[in-house]
Amino acid sequence: MMHAPAQGSDAASVPAVRRSYRWPIMALLLLAIVWGYSWPLMKMALDYVEPFEFAALRTALGSIVLFLLLPILRRPLRPKALGLTALLGVLQTAGFVGLLTWALQNGTAGKTSILTYTMPFWLLLMAWVALGERLRGFQWIAVGLALCGLVLILAPWHLTGKFGDFLAVGGAIFWAASAVCAKILRKRHEVDLLSLTAWQGLLGCIPLIVVGAATWTPPHWTGRFILLLIWTILGSNALAWILWLYILDSLSAGTAGLAVLLTPVIGIVSSWLQLGEKPGLIEGLGMILVVGALLLTAMRELLRGRRLPSPRRRLG
């Protein structure tokens, strides 16, 4: 008689656990769709505006939206570690966003998304050098697959018309460097992730504004461009970041990493359907290798079963 209630309790707890994961998984899928579908939409927006003007508009206005959200979500407004935050902004906002937007003007949206999401592998190499985080097992295989895929996509034996591809790889390297900077910053200081994002975006958009002003050409303010800009600001920036914080707070690091895996896949498919960007055979094989490497990375984290601490708990 003592065992029956326990069994009933265990049985009842299973649906409860499933229900507790339902919303985070839905948020994960929504985030992948938002980020993935943003690639062809950003490509379309560049028909109406120069790349650095668009990058400056989306980051500056996106930062303003995040600053408006800080008091609503009861997050701290005052910045911490201003020097490192400014460096993070230069790497993540000016370097990463600036180069990926320039790459989109010179290349296809699907291929640019894949090349940009080689970031985790550059991060593994940088973290090995800068943070002493050695590569192990699956990580070596993942990096090897990613590099093989990168070679097939870039096709260094045929460099004509590859400028946008190298810009996308440069953006991925800046993104990886910004992740190393963020790790160092968060190791030295307790920071709120949303507040940090708002401040690095504000500080990082300054170089983009300067370059955008130097290359200024008046945008074509059509209704379509305004809708695309609003989506980029509210969807790709504000909504996506809130979803990402919620996912990190609710799921393991490996499961959260599946958003990184799904995003370029959705970017390729949506660019194919929306813009007619069909990859060639060799290029497609390279994309498959990169996605496979991302899958190995995500699976490694799932097997380890690590959880990231909640942003709220880190603040105490």
ZAVO-614919 format. One record per residue (C-alpha): residue number from 1; x, y, z. Coordinates in Angstrom, 2 decimals. Layout:
<nodes>
- NUM,X,Y,Z
...
</nodes>
This chain:
<nodes>
- 1,0.00,0.00,0.00
- 2,2.92,2.28,0.51
- 3,4.06,1.81,-3.11
- 4,0.81,2.61,-4.92
- 5,0.76,6.37,-4.25
- 6,4.42,6.66,-5.25
- 7,3.72,4.91,-8.55
- 8,0.74,7.11,-9.20
- 9,2.81,10.17,-8.37
- 10,5.55,9.09,-10.78
- 11,3.04,8.41,-13.52
- 12,1.43,11.79,-13.00
- 13,4.80,13.53,-13.02
- 14,5.64,12.31,-16.55
- 15,2.92,14.34,-18.30
- 16,3.79,17.27,-16.05
- 17,7.43,17.12,-17.18
- 18,6.35,16.87,-20.79
- 19,4.08,19.88,-20.35
- 20,6.94,21.83,-18.77
- 21,9.06,21.29,-21.91
- 22,6.27,21.98,-24.40
- 23,6.58,25.77,-24.41
- 24,10.41,25.89,-24.46
- 25,10.47,23.47,-27.42
- 26,7.85,25.57,-29.22
- 27,9.95,28.65,-28.48
- 28,12.99,26.84,-29.90
- 29,11.17,26.06,-33.16
- 30,9.81,29.59,-33.39
- 31,13.28,31.05,-32.87
- 32,14.75,28.87,-35.62
- 33,11.98,29.99,-37.99
- 34,12.42,33.67,-37.07
- 35,16.21,33.57,-37.50
- 36,16.15,31.28,-40.54
- 37,13.50,33.17,-42.50
- 38,15.22,36.47,-41.71
- 39,17.98,35.66,-44.23
- 40,15.90,35.96,-47.41
- 41,14.01,38.91,-45.91
- 42,17.26,40.78,-45.23
- 43,18.41,39.97,-48.76
- 44,15.17,41.46,-50.10
- 45,15.58,44.59,-47.96
- 46,18.95,45.29,-49.61
- 47,17.12,46.03,-52.86
- 48,16.09,49.31,-51.23
- 49,19.08,50.37,-49.13
- 50,22.88,50.20,-48.98
- 51,24.24,47.43,-46.68
- 52,25.89,49.60,-44.03
- 53,22.90,51.95,-43.89
- 54,20.64,48.93,-43.35
- 55,23.00,47.49,-40.71
- 56,23.08,50.84,-38.90
- 57,19.29,51.21,-39.02
- 58,18.53,47.71,-37.77
- 59,21.10,47.75,-34.95
- 60,20.42,51.30,-33.72
- 61,16.65,50.93,-33.76
- 62,16.91,47.38,-32.41
- 63,18.98,48.64,-29.47
- 64,16.37,51.29,-28.73
- 65,13.69,48.58,-28.60
- 66,15.82,46.56,-26.16
- 67,16.36,49.61,-23.95
- 68,12.59,50.13,-23.85
- 69,12.17,46.50,-22.79
- 70,14.66,46.70,-19.91
- 71,12.37,48.50,-17.41
- 72,9.36,46.47,-18.56
- 73,11.21,43.20,-17.86
- 74,12.80,44.70,-14.72
- 75,16.34,44.33,-16.00
- 76,19.17,46.68,-14.92
- 77,19.76,49.73,-17.13
- 78,23.21,50.76,-15.89
- 79,26.06,49.24,-17.95
- 80,28.91,47.23,-16.44
- 81,32.48,46.83,-17.72
- 82,32.03,49.58,-20.29
- 83,35.37,48.92,-22.02
- 84,34.73,45.21,-22.60
- 85,31.12,45.97,-23.52
- 86,32.31,48.44,-26.16
- 87,34.77,45.85,-27.52
- 88,31.95,43.30,-27.63
- 89,29.85,45.81,-29.57
- 90,32.62,46.44,-32.10
- 91,33.06,42.69,-32.66
- 92,29.47,41.50,-32.52
- 93,27.46,44.42,-33.87
- 94,29.88,46.42,-36.06
- 95,31.99,43.51,-37.31
- 96,29.55,40.63,-37.42
- 97,26.35,42.43,-38.47
- 98,28.21,44.80,-40.79
- 99,30.04,42.02,-42.64
- 100,27.07,39.66,-42.91
- 101,24.91,42.45,-44.34
- 102,27.63,43.35,-46.84
- 103,27.96,39.64,-47.65
- 104,24.23,39.39,-48.35
- 105,24.53,42.16,-50.92
- 106,27.28,40.22,-52.72
- 107,26.06,36.64,-52.28
- 108,23.02,34.42,-51.90
- 109,21.04,34.37,-48.67
- 110,21.18,30.58,-48.17
- 111,24.92,30.26,-48.68
- 112,25.59,33.36,-46.55
- 113,23.58,31.83,-43.69
- 114,25.56,28.58,-43.85
- 115,28.92,30.36,-43.96
- 116,27.90,32.63,-41.09
- 117,26.94,29.61,-38.98
- 118,30.44,28.20,-39.23
- 119,30.90,30.44,-36.17
- 120,30.79,27.56,-33.62
- 121,33.85,25.98,-35.21
- 122,35.88,29.20,-35.28
- 123,34.82,29.62,-31.65
- 124,36.15,26.16,-30.76
- 125,39.53,27.08,-32.25
- 126,39.63,30.55,-30.64
- 127,38.55,29.20,-27.24
- 128,41.37,26.64,-27.47
- 129,43.92,29.43,-27.99
- 130,42.43,32.22,-25.85
- 131,40.66,30.33,-23.06
- 132,42.55,27.04,-22.91
- 133,39.42,25.03,-23.77
- 134,40.89,22.02,-25.56
- 135,39.08,20.26,-28.38
- 136,38.02,16.71,-27.59
- 137,36.53,13.74,-29.46
- 138,33.46,14.86,-31.38
- 139,34.74,18.42,-31.59
- 140,37.72,17.44,-33.77
- 141,35.40,15.52,-36.10
- 142,32.97,18.46,-36.21
- 143,35.72,20.96,-37.00
- 144,37.12,18.66,-39.70
- 145,33.71,18.24,-41.34
- 146,33.05,21.97,-41.16
- 147,36.40,22.82,-42.76
- 148,35.80,20.29,-45.57
- 149,32.37,21.78,-46.14
- 150,33.83,25.27,-46.09
- 151,36.36,24.35,-48.78
- 152,33.60,22.94,-51.00
- 153,31.41,26.03,-50.55
- 154,34.20,28.57,-51.06
- 155,35.77,26.57,-53.93
- 156,39.22,28.24,-53.68
- 157,40.12,26.74,-57.08
- 158,37.49,29.09,-58.59
- 159,37.58,32.44,-56.77
- 160,35.59,34.53,-59.27
- 161,32.53,36.03,-57.62
- 162,33.47,34.76,-54.15
- 163,33.81,38.16,-52.44
- 164,30.49,37.80,-50.59
- 165,31.44,34.31,-49.40
- 166,34.66,35.53,-47.79
- 167,32.77,38.43,-46.20
- 168,30.37,35.90,-44.64
- 169,33.30,33.86,-43.25
- 170,34.79,37.10,-41.92
- 171,31.47,37.82,-40.21
- 172,31.53,34.35,-38.64
- 173,35.06,34.96,-37.33
- 174,34.01,38.31,-35.83
- 175,31.00,36.57,-34.24
- 176,33.26,33.90,-32.74
- 177,35.67,36.54,-31.42
- 178,32.73,38.37,-29.84
- 179,31.70,35.13,-28.09
- 180,35.21,34.81,-26.61
- 181,35.00,38.45,-25.50
- 182,31.60,37.79,-23.93
- 183,32.98,34.76,-22.06
- 184,35.82,36.84,-20.64
- 185,33.44,39.66,-19.71
- 186,30.96,37.37,-17.98
- 187,33.79,35.56,-16.15
- 188,35.01,38.84,-14.68
- 189,31.67,40.57,-14.11
- 190,28.11,39.61,-13.22
- 191,25.99,41.03,-16.02
- 192,22.41,40.79,-17.20
- 193,22.37,39.34,-20.72
- 194,19.55,41.55,-22.02
- 195,21.13,44.72,-20.64
- 196,24.51,43.68,-22.03
- 197,22.95,43.07,-25.45
- 198,21.29,46.47,-25.46
- 199,24.49,48.29,-24.54
- 200,26.78,46.39,-26.90
- 201,24.28,47.02,-29.69
- 202,24.16,50.73,-28.96
- 203,27.95,51.09,-28.75
- 204,28.58,48.77,-31.68
- 205,26.20,50.57,-34.03
- 206,28.32,53.75,-33.86
- 207,30.96,52.50,-36.38
- 208,28.12,51.30,-38.63
- 209,26.51,54.75,-38.49
- 210,29.85,56.36,-39.40
- 211,30.41,54.02,-42.38
- 212,26.76,54.30,-43.41
- 213,26.99,58.09,-43.37
- 214,30.20,58.00,-45.44
- 215,28.55,55.79,-48.07
- 216,25.13,57.43,-47.79
- 217,22.59,56.89,-50.53
- 218,18.96,57.72,-49.66
- 219,16.98,54.49,-49.09
- 220,13.88,53.84,-51.17
- 221,11.24,54.22,-48.46
- 222,8.59,51.94,-49.93
- 223,5.94,50.16,-47.90
- 224,7.67,46.85,-48.53
- 225,11.04,48.11,-47.29
- 226,9.47,49.57,-44.15
- 227,7.79,46.22,-43.39
- 228,11.07,44.37,-43.93
- 229,12.90,46.83,-41.65
- 230,10.24,46.49,-38.93
- 231,10.49,42.70,-39.12
- 232,14.28,42.84,-38.81
- 233,14.10,45.14,-35.79
- 234,11.20,43.55,-33.90
- 235,11.54,39.94,-35.11
- 236,15.22,39.21,-35.71
- 237,16.40,41.46,-32.87
- 238,13.89,41.98,-30.03
- 239,11.66,38.88,-30.29
- 240,14.53,36.53,-31.13
- 241,16.61,37.68,-28.17
- 242,13.71,37.29,-25.71
- 243,13.06,33.79,-27.06
- 244,16.75,32.92,-26.75
- 245,16.87,34.01,-23.10
- 246,13.74,31.97,-22.36
- 247,15.23,28.89,-24.07
- 248,18.54,29.20,-22.19
- 249,16.58,29.49,-18.95
- 250,14.47,26.40,-19.68
- 251,16.52,23.89,-21.69
- 252,19.98,22.33,-21.69
- 253,22.79,24.01,-23.58
- 254,22.81,21.23,-26.18
- 255,19.07,21.45,-26.82
- 256,19.30,25.23,-27.09
- 257,22.10,24.71,-29.60
- 258,19.62,22.97,-31.92
- 259,18.34,26.46,-32.81
- 260,21.78,27.11,-34.30
- 261,21.47,23.85,-36.26
- 262,17.96,24.56,-37.58
- 263,18.53,28.20,-38.49
- 264,20.80,27.80,-41.55
- 265,18.68,24.87,-42.76
- 266,15.59,27.06,-42.70
- 267,17.66,29.87,-44.24
- 268,18.62,27.64,-47.19
- 269,15.11,26.23,-47.73
- 270,13.37,29.61,-47.41
- 271,15.90,31.28,-49.73
- 272,15.36,28.49,-52.25
- 273,11.56,28.89,-52.09
- 274,11.44,32.69,-51.74
- 275,14.33,33.78,-53.96
- 276,14.93,30.75,-56.19
- 277,18.49,30.31,-54.83
- 278,19.17,26.66,-55.67
- 279,22.67,25.55,-54.59
- 280,24.86,23.60,-57.02
- 281,25.97,20.02,-56.40
- 282,29.41,20.76,-54.88
- 283,28.09,23.76,-52.97
- 284,25.16,21.71,-51.67
- 285,27.50,18.93,-50.51
- 286,29.55,21.52,-48.62
- 287,26.39,22.83,-46.94
- 288,25.44,19.28,-45.91
- 289,28.89,18.79,-44.33
- 290,28.59,22.05,-42.37
- 291,25.09,21.15,-41.14
- 292,26.38,17.68,-40.21
- 293,29.18,19.26,-38.21
- 294,26.65,21.47,-36.42
- 295,24.57,18.37,-35.67
- 296,27.58,16.61,-34.12
- 297,28.27,19.67,-31.97
- 298,24.65,19.82,-30.80
- 299,24.53,16.06,-30.13
- 300,27.68,16.26,-28.02
- 301,26.06,18.86,-25.80
- 302,22.84,16.82,-25.59
- 303,24.79,13.76,-24.50
- 304,26.62,15.76,-21.86
- 305,23.26,17.01,-20.61
- 306,24.67,20.30,-19.35
- 307,22.34,23.15,-18.33
- 308,23.19,26.80,-18.47
- 309,22.36,28.79,-15.32
- 310,19.38,31.06,-15.56
- 311,20.14,34.73,-16.35
- 312,17.96,35.66,-13.38
- 313,19.81,33.29,-11.03
- 314,23.17,34.66,-12.14
- 315,22.08,38.10,-11.03
- 316,21.16,36.87,-7.61
</nodes>
